[in-house]
Amino acid sequence: MLSRWIFNRTKESPFGNFIVLAFLIVQALDGTLTYVGLATIGKVVEGNPLVASLMAGFGLGLGLTGAKLFAASLGIALHIFGAHRLVAALTAFYLASAIFPWVAVLAILS
């Protein structure tokens, strides 16, 4: 039942097209806000250990760019496979756990 909810296999879906675009915008916002926030704070305090290790190994900009490009490509793959509702859930998750907290932190810091 859950599999049928996640994978609504419609090839052309206005909802799917909208939500993958929203996912890509949220990924770009997350990368930008994370970069600005960490540059403002002056130290790496990334909650995701994989992204933190990428930033430690390749630097703030390149590490974040690589992580966001990888996440975007996975979101596009889910869209191609018809997992539009899963992409929508991930978009909502990123808004709640990454975008809104960074906006609040940056509002406090400015």
C-alpha positions in Angstrom: 0.0 0.0 0.0 2.8 2.4 0.9 4.6 1.6 -2.3 1.5 2.5 -4.3 1.3 5.8 -2.5 4.9 6.7 -3.1 5.2 5.5 -6.7 2.3 7.0 -8.6 3.6 6.0 -12.0 2.3 8.8 -14.2 4.7 9.9 -16.8 3.3 13.3 -17.4 2.2 14.9 -14.2 1.7 18.6 -13.6 2.0 17.9 -9.9 5.2 15.9 -10.5 6.7 18.6 -12.7 5.8 21.3 -10.1 7.1 19.4 -7.2 10.5 18.5 -8.7 11.0 22.1 -9.6 10.1 23.1 -6.0 12.5 20.4 -4.8 15.3 21.9 -6.9 14.6 25.4 -5.7 14.6 24.2 -2.1 18.0 22.5 -2.7 19.4 25.7 -4.1 18.0 27.7 -1.3 19.4 25.3 1.3 22.9 25.4 -0.3 22.8 29.2 -0.5 21.5 29.7 3.0 23.9 27.2 4.5 26.9 28.9 2.7 25.8 32.3 3.9 25.1 31.1 7.4 28.3 29.2 7.8 30.3 32.0 6.3 28.6 34.4 8.8 29.2 32.2 11.8 32.7 31.5 10.8 32.9 27.8 11.6 31.4 24.6 10.1 28.4 23.5 12.3 26.7 21.3 9.7 24.2 18.8 11.1 24.6 16.3 8.3 27.8 14.4 8.9 28.2 13.5 5.2 27.9 17.1 4.1 30.2 18.2 7.0 32.9 15.7 5.9 32.6 17.0 2.3 33.0 20.5 3.5 36.0 19.5 5.6 37.6 17.7 2.8 36.8 20.0 -0.2 36.0 23.4 1.5 32.8 25.1 2.2 31.8 26.1 -1.3 32.8 23.0 -3.2 31.6 20.6 -0.5 28.2 22.2 -0.4 27.9 22.4 -4.2 28.8 18.7 -4.5 26.3 17.7 -1.9 23.5 19.8 -3.4 24.2 18.6 -6.9 24.0 15.0 -5.7 20.8 15.6 -3.8 19.3 17.4 -6.8 20.2 14.5 -9.1 18.6 12.0 -6.7 15.4 14.1 -6.6 15.4 14.2 -10.4 15.8 10.4 -10.5 12.9 9.9 -8.1 10.8 12.2 -10.4 11.8 10.1 -13.4 10.7 7.0 -11.6 7.4 8.6 -10.7 7.9 9.0 -7.0 6.3 12.4 -7.0 4.7 12.2 -3.6 8.1 11.1 -2.1 9.7 14.2 -3.7 6.9 16.3 -2.3 7.6 14.8 1.2 11.3 15.5 0.9 10.6 19.1 -0.2 8.5 19.7 2.8 11.1 18.0 5.0 13.8 20.3 3.7 11.6 23.4 4.1 11.0 22.5 7.8 14.4 21.2 8.7 16.8 23.4 6.7 15.2 26.4 5.1 13.1 27.8 8.0 15.8 27.2 10.6 18.5 29.0 8.4 16.1 31.9 7.8 15.5 32.2 11.5 19.2 32.0 12.4 20.2 34.6 9.7 17.4 36.9 10.8 18.8 36.8 14.4 22.4 37.4 13.2 21.5 40.3 11.0 
